[in-house]
């Protein structure tokens, strides 16, 4: 469920994710986040390819899922997130199972102030950019800290289906019939209510049409290498039938960008 939010800035984002961090981390540990673990997460990992030995910055790392996945693939990872409580969870996992990851509380909009230019070979962001108030500034900052030719591989919620109005039409048995979306061209920040994580919580995110995303990408000095709309694999569908709706409409986008 979404509704417009009057406040969408670094402080409101930090507070909402601090408040949600414990519930979110508990939900991930319980296996609730199977879309991430069994669907778009593996798709983004595949897009990243061989990262062995590369200096990698994970932007909006949350409690560390994608940072750890990249470290397990051999990257030298630094993970940043605006939420101190999220970083506490990621550091706790690192302490329990060390992978050599450095986790830091940072606002992605201030990257050039926190890292030297050209410090990283690759940057990643797993379903976090749409939660950031200054997306254009984030793209420009990531470009600054990447070496020439460095890549930025990011996933976001799909702007065409994650619209301000979004609802599945269901039959009398509760089965999903078709997805109703509206207000695609409406730009702005919205409050999202998460209702299936054991306890309800709310966060804020930005909706913008695809045109805006490509304006931010090109304006920051990135070139598009590939664009993917991931679908669940047949194996994932067999083991997790709940993913069938994601095989019918696109839920996510993965950008594979290179610093020109």
N, C-alpha and C positions, 0 to 999 in steps of 0.2 A: 504494500500500500504506500502511496506517495502523496505528499501535499507540499505546496510551496513553503520555503523557509525564509524568514526575514534575515537571518544571520548565517553567513557562510564565509568564514575567514579562518586563519590559522588557529586561533584560540578556540573557536567553536568546534572545529574538526578534532583538535587535540582532546578537548573535553569529551566529545561524544565517543571517541575510540578508547579513551581511558576508561570511561564508564562501561563500555561494551567488552573490554579486553578479556576479563575473566570468563564471561559467558561464551565469548567467541572461541577462546582457547579450549575451554571445556568441550564445546561442540565439535571442534576439530579432533580432539583426542577420542571422542566417542564414535567418530566415523560419520558424523552428520554431514560433513562437507565433502560428500562423495563426488559432486560435480568437479571440485578442484582436484581431488586425488585420482579420480578415474576417468576424467574427461579432458577439461581444458588445460589442466596442469601438465599432463603427459604430452599434449599437443605443443605446448609452449617449450617444454624441454626438448622435444624433437626439433623444433625450429632453431633453437640455440645451437644445436650441433655440438661439435667438439670444442670444449672450453678448457681443456687440460692446460694448466699453468697460466691461464689468463687472469689478469687483474680485473675483477668483476665488482660492479656496484649494483646492489639490489635496492631499488628506490620504492619506498613504501612497503617495507618487508614484513610489516605486521609481526606475528609471533614466529616468523622465521622459516615458514614452509619452503618457499622457493630458494631462499639463501642456502638452506641445508641441501636441497636437491642439487644445486649448482656446485656446492662444495664437494658433494659425493661424486660429482663428475670430474673433479680435479681442479676446479677454479679456486683462486685465492680471493675470498669473498669479503666484502664490507657491506653490511646491511644497515639501512637507515630507515627510521620511521619517526613521525612527529609525536607519536604517543609514548610517553615514558612507561606506561604500564605494559603496552605491547612489547617494548624492548626488554622489560623485566622478564616476560615470558620467554622471549627468544634467548636471552642470556641464561635462563634456567635450563633450557634444553641443551644449550651449548655446554654448560657445566656438566650435565648428566651424560652427554655423548659428544665429546669435543671433536670438532671438525676444523678448528683453526679460524673460525669466523669472528670478525670484529663487528659488534653491533653498537650503533650510536643513535642517540636521540637527536634528530636533525629535521628541519623543515626543508623539503625538497626544493622550495623556491629560493633557497639561499646557498645552493651548492657551490658556486664559485667563491664564496666567502669561506667555505669550510675545507675545500680540497684544491690542490694546485691544478692548474690547467694541464690537460693531457695525462691525468693520473691513472686512467683506466683504459683497458682494451675493449671492454664490453660493458654495457649497462642493461639491466633487466627491470621490469616492473610487472608484477603479476596481479592484475585486476585492482589497481590502486589509483591510476591517474585520474579517473573520473571523480575521485574523492578529494581532489586537490583544488583549492580555490584559484590559484594562478597557474593554470595549465600551460599557457604560452611561456611563462617565465621558467617553468620546470623544464620544458623542452630545450630552451636556450641554455639553461644551466648544465643539463646533461651533455649537450654538445660541447660545451666549454671544457668539461672534465674528461672527455673522451679524446684519445689520440686520433690524429688524422686517419681515416679509414676504419675507425672503431665503430662497432655496431650497437644499436639499441633495439632490444627485442621486448616488446610490451604487449600485454593483453588488456583489453577493456571490455566492459559490457557493450553489446552491440547497440549503437544509437538507433537503429531502425526498429528494434523490438523492445528496448529498455526505454520506453517513452513515458512522458508524464502521466498518460492514461494507458494502462496495460492490464488486461484481464483475460483469462481463459474462459471461454464459453464451455459449459459442461452439460452432459446429458443427465437424465434422471438418475442414472447409476453413479454419477460423479466423474465419469470419464471425460477427458479433455477432447473437445470437438474442434475448436479453432481458436486462435489467439486474436483478441481484439486489441488494436493499438490505435492511438490517436494523439494529436498535438505534437507530431514529430518535429515541426519547425519551431516549437516553443523553446527558447533558450532560457536557462536559469538554474538556480539551485533548488533542490527538493529534499524533503526529509523522508527517509525510508524507514519503515517499521518492519523489523525482522521478527517473525512470529513462530518460527518452527525450530528454535534453538534451545528448547527447554524453558527459557525465560525470554520475554519480549524485550527488545532494545531498539533504539533508533540511531541512525547516522544520517549525515548529509552527503549529497553528491550532486555533481553538475550534469545536466543534460544539454547536449549541443548536437546539431546535425553533422553528418560526415564532412560537409564542406568546411566547417570550423576546424575539425581535427586535421584535415589536410592543410589548411591555412597555417595552423600552428606548426605542423611538421616541416613544411616548406619554408616558412618564415624563420624557423630556427636554424636552417641550413642542413637539413637531412634529405637524403635521397631514399626513395622507397625501393627496397630489394624485393620484397614480396608482401602480399596481404592474404591472410587466411581467415576463413570462417569455419572453425573446427566443428566436426561432427563426431559423435561417439563412435568408436570402433564396434565392429560386430561382436567382438569378444566382450567389450564393456556392456553392450546391450544385453548380451546373454546373461552376464553375471549381475547386472543391475538394471532390471526392466524399467525402473523409475526414470531412466535417462531417455526414454523413447521420445518425449516431447522435444528434446534437444536435437533429435534426428529429423525433426519436421520443420523447424524454423531456426534461424541463426541467433544464438544467445550471446556470442562473444566474437571479438575481432582480435587478431594477432598481427601487429606491425613488425616487420623486420626492416630496420632502417640502418643507414650507414652515414657516418659523418663525411660530408663532401670535402 
